[in-house]
Amino acid sequence: MSEVAKTKDNFWLYVGCTVVALLIVITVVKQSENEKFAPIKQQLEEETAQMNIRVLN
């Protein structure tokens, strides 16, 4: 029984590390997507600004 008392269960440590690693991976992927589509977003904003020209009499 003394051997059982000495070993420590690291299950929650592994779960916590896995969750943190997954959050980091998701954040990196989202950031790269934002950088990839930034020129397209800028182009759409420019087109919207050009279409918002008001005609004055």
Rosetta blueprint (number, residue, H / E / L):
1 M L
2 S H
3 E H
4 V H
5 A H
6 K H
7 T L
8 K L
9 D L
10 N L
11 F H
12 W H
13 L H
14 Y H
15 V H
16 G H
17 C H
18 T H
19 V H
20 V H
21 A H
22 L H
23 L H
24 I H
25 V H
26 I H
27 T H
28 V H
29 V H
30 K H
31 Q H
32 S H
33 E H
34 N H
35 E H
36 K H
37 F L
38 A H
39 P H
40 I H
41 K H
42 Q H
43 Q H
44 L H
45 E H
46 E H
47 E H
48 T H
49 A H
50 Q H
51 M H
52 N L
53 I L
54 R L
55 V L
56 L L
57 N L
